Amino acid sequence: MSQINVVPYIDVMLVLLVIFMVTAPLLQTGVEVDLPEAAAKPMVDDEELPQALVVVVDRDGQFYVEGGERLSPDALTETVRARIKDNPKTPAYVRGDRHVEYQRVVEAMVLMQQAGVDKVGLITDPPPDDAR
């Protein structure tokens, strides 16, 4: 009788599935930001544009560069300057939490401009479908 017993393979597959389901949410990096809602026109992804520079202002008014650690205002300016040194046309955006003081969002924009960014955009969430 020559049959392959597949039960151990199924057990291994289920264990791997559980491991991936648990670790997948942990792999998402970044700062949790509750974006304001606005009925703005969505941005168009352009393959030729370099990776965008995104500065995050969290609920506590702390500055981050997307996927990085907390930065002081001086460190933010230096980080932005270093990121756009090779390509000054890098698109730059600010993701500001809806509950942070507007002054902190404006401060992030000013720091980015002092670092050499020409234009700074704001990132928002689209409003829910029932609000339109």
C-alpha positions as CSV (number, residue, x, y, z in Angstrom):
1,M,0.0,0.0,0.0
2,S,1.8,3.1,-1.2
3,Q,-0.1,6.2,-0.2
4,I,1.1,9.6,0.8
5,N,-0.2,10.8,4.2
6,V,-1.0,14.5,3.7
7,V,-2.2,15.2,7.2
8,P,1.2,16.5,8.4
9,Y,1.4,18.8,5.4
10,I,-2.0,20.3,6.2
11,D,-1.0,20.8,9.8
12,V,2.1,22.7,8.7
13,M,0.1,24.8,6.2
14,L,-2.4,25.8,8.9
15,V,0.3,26.7,11.3
16,L,2.0,28.9,8.7
17,L,-1.4,30.5,7.9
18,V,-1.9,31.4,11.5
19,I,1.6,32.8,11.7
20,F,1.1,35.0,8.7
21,M,-2.3,36.2,9.9
22,V,-0.8,37.3,13.2
23,T,2.3,39.0,11.8
24,A,0.8,40.8,8.8
25,P,-0.8,43.6,10.8
26,L,2.5,44.0,12.7
27,L,4.4,44.7,9.6
28,Q,2.5,47.8,8.8
29,T,4.8,50.7,9.8
30,G,3.9,54.3,10.3
31,V,2.2,56.7,12.6
32,E,-1.5,56.4,13.3
33,V,-3.1,59.6,12.0
34,D,-6.8,60.4,11.9
35,L,-6.9,62.5,8.6
36,P,-9.5,65.2,8.0
37,E,-12.1,64.5,5.4
38,A,-12.3,66.7,2.2
39,A,-14.0,66.2,-1.1
40,A,-10.7,67.0,-3.0
41,K,-9.8,65.5,-6.3
42,P,-7.7,62.4,-5.8
43,M,-4.0,62.5,-6.7
44,V,-2.9,60.7,-9.9
45,D,0.0,58.3,-9.5
46,D,2.7,59.1,-11.9
47,E,5.3,56.3,-12.5
48,E,7.9,58.8,-13.5
49,L,7.8,60.8,-10.3
50,P,10.2,59.7,-7.6
51,Q,8.9,58.4,-4.3
52,A,7.0,61.2,-2.5
53,L,8.2,62.7,0.7
54,V,5.5,62.5,3.3
55,V,5.8,64.3,6.7
56,V,3.4,63.2,9.4
57,V,2.1,65.3,12.2
58,D,0.5,63.1,14.8
59,R,-2.2,63.9,17.4
60,D,0.4,65.1,19.9
61,G,2.0,67.5,17.3
62,Q,5.1,65.4,16.9
63,F,6.9,65.3,13.5
64,Y,7.8,62.1,11.6
65,V,9.0,61.3,8.1
66,E,6.8,58.5,6.7
67,G,8.0,55.2,8.1
68,G,10.6,56.8,10.4
69,E,11.0,57.8,14.0
70,R,10.0,61.1,15.8
71,L,12.0,64.1,14.7
72,S,12.7,67.5,16.3
73,P,12.0,70.5,14.0
74,D,15.8,70.9,13.3
75,A,16.1,67.2,12.5
76,L,13.0,67.3,10.3
77,T,14.6,70.1,8.2
78,E,17.8,68.2,7.8
79,T,16.1,65.0,7.0
80,V,13.9,66.7,4.3
81,R,17.0,68.5,2.9
82,A,18.9,65.2,2.6
83,R,15.9,63.4,1.0
84,I,15.4,66.0,-1.7
85,K,19.1,66.7,-2.4
86,D,19.3,64.4,-5.4
87,N,15.9,65.4,-6.8
88,P,14.5,68.8,-5.8
89,K,11.3,68.0,-7.7
90,T,10.3,65.3,-5.3
91,P,6.6,65.7,-4.4
92,A,6.2,66.6,-0.8
93,Y,3.0,66.2,1.4
94,V,2.0,66.6,5.0
95,R,-0.4,64.2,6.7
96,G,-1.8,66.1,9.7
97,D,-4.1,64.5,12.3
98,R,-7.5,66.2,12.4
99,H,-7.1,66.8,16.1
100,V,-3.7,68.5,16.1
101,E,-3.5,72.3,16.2
102,Y,-3.4,73.8,12.7
103,Q,-0.2,75.7,13.8
104,R,1.7,72.4,14.0
105,V,0.7,71.5,10.4
106,V,1.7,74.9,9.2
107,E,5.0,74.6,11.1
108,A,5.7,71.3,9.3
109,M,5.0,73.0,5.9
110,V,7.3,75.9,6.8
111,L,10.1,73.6,7.9
112,M,9.8,71.7,4.6
113,Q,10.0,74.9,2.6
114,Q,13.1,76.0,4.6
115,A,14.7,72.7,3.6
116,G,14.2,73.5,0.0
117,V,10.8,72.1,-1.0
118,D,9.0,74.3,-3.5
119,K,5.5,72.9,-3.1
120,V,3.8,71.2,-0.2
121,G,0.5,69.4,-0.5
122,L,-1.9,68.2,2.2
123,I,-3.2,64.7,2.4
124,T,-6.8,64.1,3.4
125,D,-9.3,61.2,3.4
126,P,-12.3,61.3,1.1
127,P,-15.7,61.9,2.8
128,P,-17.9,58.9,3.3
129,D,-20.2,58.1,0.3
130,D,-23.4,59.1,2.2
131,A,-22.0,62.6,3.0
132,R,-21.7,63.6,-0.7
